[in-house]
Amino acid sequence: MASSVFHAPCGAPSIKQLECQKYVGLRPSVTLRFNCVKTKTVTTRRLVVTASKSHDGTTKKLGISDAECEAAVVAGNIPEAPPVPPKPAAPAGTPVVPSLPLSRRPRRNRKSPAMRASFQETNLSPANFVYPLFIHEGEEDTPIGAMPGCYRLGWRHGLVQEVAKARDVGVNSVVLFPKVPDALKSPTGDEAYNDNGLVPRTIWLLKDRYPDLVIYTDVALDPYSSDGHDGIVREDGVIMNDETVHQLCKQAVSQARAGADVVSPSDMMDGRVGAIRAALDAEGFQHVSIMSYTAKYASSFYGPFREALDSNPRFGDKKTKLQRGSS
């Protein structure tokens, strides 16, 4: 079976080897082949900024601007975050068996008290809410013009404080939406599955501070696309569905590897939920849940959200993937 190491922009380490087969389409039995290339890991100088707490429980700021933070990341000087905890060991004598080919595993939504509180029925409480949070590479919180009172939060500072406030009132689930530096965007959105990207680093940091926090992640290419679309765009303007799904699978696996509890595909590509489930299971993430968007409409109400992520389409619109109001 072919495997590959995919390019990670700006000298960031390439992601773990990923099985290419079975990642596109709903049927695992379909054999698909992809051209895979191996790359060398480039050793880069890092801006050493650990996620350790200062005496007051917060990460110290360096006093640099948002532009300087983004420039450092683009140059490969990526701030450090806490490592992913090792996988718990099974007791001695546990048989080594292949994973069952199950696409439905209800127990993944009952794996912890926090997850059970999120999904239990006939009881509405703050534990049922999922708090959307916008993040960026900068140190300071930046106001979002189209969303009065909302901010892009610095991932090491404002975000941690905001999550603490949410937990104080009983909200223990968050979903992360990144604003990615323009220099890291590309037509194929490869930064989406950079294991050392903004979202994985944020997950590491939050899980280090709040191990029982339930973290949802957005699975879509538009924050990482230089075209601002949710998929790879052909030269005639057509969104390429299956090739985009392949990228989304790699993105979801990268997020799961960082510690995400729930991946949330918002791209609206055909077949992406089944393909993502197969990709997660193939990489050993059967415990990670999927919260997919079932319907999205071509509406101007998405305007402020796209401003928050700096993901407005550079041309055309998104009507080939979004429903009309009368659909």
Stockholm file with secondary structure:
# STOCKHOLM 1.0

chainA/1-327         MASSVFHAPCGAPSIKQLECQKYVGLRPSVTLRFNCVKTKTVTTRRLVVTASKSHDGTTKKLGISDAECEAAVVAGNIPEAPPVPPKPAAPAGTPVVPSLPLSRRPRRNRKSPAMRASFQETNLSPANFVYPLFIHEGEEDTPIGAMPGCYRLGWRHGLVQEVAKARDVGVNSVVLFPKVPDALKSPTGDEAYNDNGLVPRTIWLLKDRYPDLVIYTDVALDPYSSDGHDGIVREDGVIMNDETVHQLCKQAVSQARAGADVVSPSDMMDGRVGAIRAALDAEGFQHVSIMSYTAKYASSFYGPFREALDSNPRFGDKKTKLQRGSS
#=GR chainA/1-327 SS CCEECCCCGGGCCCCCCEECTTCSSSCTTSCCCCCCCCCCCCCCCCCCCCCCCCTTSSCCCCCCCHHHHHHHHHTTCCCCCCCCCCCCCCCTTCCCCCCCCCSCCGGGGGSSHHHHHHHCSSCCCGGGCCEEEEEESSSSCEECTTSTTCEEEETTTHHHHHHHHHHHTTCCEEEEEECCCGGGCBTTCGGGGCTTSHHHHHHHHHHHHCTTCEEEEEECSTTTBTTCSSSEECTTSCEEHHHHHHHHHHHHHHHHHHTCSEEEECSCCTTHHHHHHHHHHHTTCTTCEECCCCCCBCCGGGHHHHHHHTCCCSSSCSTTTSBCTTC
#=GC SS_cons         CCEECCCCGGGCCCCCCEECTTCSSSCTTSCCCCCCCCCCCCCCCCCCCCCCCCTTSSCCCCCCCHHHHHHHHHTTCCCCCCCCCCCCCCCTTCCCCCCCCCSCCGGGGGSSHHHHHHHCSSCCCGGGCCEEEEEESSSSCEECTTSTTCEEEETTTHHHHHHHHHHHTTCCEEEEEECCCGGGCBTTCGGGGCTTSHHHHHHHHHHHHCTTCEEEEEECSTTTBTTCSSSEECTTSCEEHHHHHHHHHHHHHHHHHHTCSEEEECSCCTTHHHHHHHHHHHTTCTTCEECCCCCCBCCGGGHHHHHHHTCCCSSSCSTTTSBCTTC
//
